[in-house]
Every structure is written in C-alpha cells, then in structure tokens.
C-alpha cells in the first residue's frame, strides 16, 4: 500500500528531528563549458544536501551531467569549463575562522582560492574516478602511488585531518630532488606502511606483495579497490564515488559496494554515489537525485523517488528495469535520446518535453521545482522536500492539453495515454526488488556504460 502525502511529510519531519547535521550544501550551482561549438550547459541550477554519514545518490542516463557535478564539487573543472553561478557550502569550523566569507561553520568552496581548494582534497574530499586504469600512473607501483597520497597529507598539515594548517613549504623542486637523488626519497617508510594497511583495508590479498605491483598487473576489481584505498589516504569527510562499479562484473560489483558500506560504517564518512544503476542506488543510498540534461529533475528520500515517483523521466527509468518477480514482463525503455546541452540548441521549456508521453502545453515553459506532496513551488531549498521539476506535481495529466513537440522522439503515446496511472506506474515494491538485483542497469534505450564527462 502506497503512503499518503501527509504520512510522507510526517515521516520526513520525524527523520529531520533525528537526522545528523548537514556536511555539504549545494545551492543553485551551474557549470558551463565555453567551446568552439558554443556554450555547453553541463550543470544547470543544481541543488542538494549531504548529511554526516549518509550516502546521497545521483542517477541518470549517460550524458546527463553527473560526472561534471562531481568534478564541480571537487574543484576539478578544467578550462574551458567553469562554475558560473551558485554556492557550495562545506562545514569546516576551523577553515571558517580563517576566511572572510563564511556562514557560521560553513565556507563557500566556490569563493576559495585554488590553493585552499587543493588543500581540501584528501583530508576533506576524496574521489573514486570512473576508470582506475587511466587514473593511475602506469609507470609507478600501486603502493608507491597510494603512499605518495599519504605522504602528501602528512607533509601538508601537522594532523591528518587539519585543513587550516598550511603547507610546510614542500614544493615541486624539493619533490624532484627527493625523487631523483639516491637515499633521498619523498615517501617515508611510515607512509608506505600506511599504504599497505590501506590496501589491506580495501580487501587486497597479500597487500605487502601487491604494493610492489604496477597497475597493469591488477585485475579491474583489484584496481578499483586500490583506487578506494588511495581515496581514503587522507581520511576524507566526504567521498565522491563516480561510477565505482563501471565495467566490473556482477560479483565484483557486489564486493565493491559491500566494501564501501563497510568503510562508511567504520569511518562515518559521507558519500556521494554517482551511477546509472538504479539497483546500486536502492542498495546504497538514503536519498537520491535523478539527473537529466544537467538538472536534478526529482530528488527526495529513496521511498519518495522509487515508490512515489512523479516525474515521467523517473518513472521511465524505473520502467526500464527488469522485475525479478515477473521476469517475462516487457520492459519499457525511455524513448529518444538525451538532448544536446549546447545553449543555442536548448529550448526555453521543460528539457524532457520532447521525450515525455505526457507533455502538455504547460510544458512549453521551464518548470520551477514543486513540492511533490503539496504542489507548491519550493521557494527556498529545504533538505527534506520531495522536489520535482514537473507540472504533474501540481496538476493531473490532461490529454486535451497534450502536445507533440517531437513525435520522432516521443514514439507512440496512444497506448500510454489510454492507461491509468496505476497501470503505468512501475513503483510497486520497486525498492525491495532493486535491492535484490543491485547490478541492474537503469537507463533508456540509448544507454552506454560510461558517463560522458562533457
């Protein structure tokens, strides 16, 4: 039996009372890439909150802007891209005391200088990248690379988790000298020992021996574990995991996810989990944001998004997932393709309208974010809203007001329009189903395994 709007609001209020504090607040952030092709709106007005010790999931088709969102948070957006608007508030009382612009214990990462942002990577933010093979130096042993990350944190501050303590004047010149001159190594024995410990923590067998191996001597699953070990070198408060199970077989995926859960329990770190796999989201996350064309089009608790989805795109993703209880059921992939994010090619309307089976005249205007339970426009970003960028949160679908923006992308909607919401809603017991099938890929007909970083 599906919960009512009133019960969901009360549940969120109760959760708010017991919840931990906010660690990260992303507010109306937009990231643009200024290319010869034109302005690419990779991330558009994105907002969400991450709390202490929780896992927040971001899910969507490839090309929806998930990886760029991760790089934006980490301060890794490179030219010709840049953050054009918005704020990223991170809770760090020590750092807040040293900067001019702060909000209590929070500092706006967007306003920090590049050196300070760089110093936060390690003790505050860690990241697992999509492709560990291309993210590691093939000419340096795995243990050495992890030990370098450990050593960098030891040299950067007097305590591993201190961010306010600045660098101890160890620059590139000294690094080169220590690396080339015999008997003068950059990495101390203590750091190498810690690297071996991290490999063991990440579940690498014979860690001392494997530390002397090169990346190409590791299997895909082992190399992903090594990437996790490297990300943990600075004991981060927030771990950004960008497609951590991409290209791994189902058994290894389950092992990696179990490892992340165990490490999170042990360290109480927060995690932003980025994936196109709804099964992974159902297994790992407390709250989730569904991303499409650079925007988070629906966000809320796992129950909000999976059991009480409002946005047709969210329902489309859920409908494209095999149901283990009815394996013969026909899948209904999302028709069409992710739209171009070139500014000149993006219309002033709902970005999903040309693929939506329930597009109406009201969809020809860009929708604000509505509270899915009340239908009211969300004026300020309160973390416990079930927010959705769709007019269906405020009004029922009216076939008389339907429009066909691009029939070639929308496909045949006559069958869809003749069904009731109950018949087309794939949310029944969907969370428990997906937790059992954690390797199920939730994408439309145009899906690919890797996220398009641009």
Secondary structure by P-SEA (a helix, b strand, c coil): ccccaaaaaaaaaaaaaacccccccccbbbbbbbcccccccccccccccccccbbbbbbbcccccaaaaaaaaaccccccccccbbbbbbbbaaaaaccccccccccccccccaaaaaaaccccbbbbcccccccccccccaaaaaaaaaaaaaaacccccccccccccccaaaaaaaacccccccccaaaaaaaaaaaaaacccccccccccccccccaaaaaaaaaaaaacccccbbbbccccccccaaaaaaaaaaaaaaaaacbbbbbcccccaaaaaacccbbbbbccccccccccccccccccccaaaaaaaaaccccccccbbbbccccccccccccccccccccccccccccccccccccccccccccccccccccccccccccccccccccccccccccccccccccccccccccccccaaaaaaaaaccccccccccccccccc
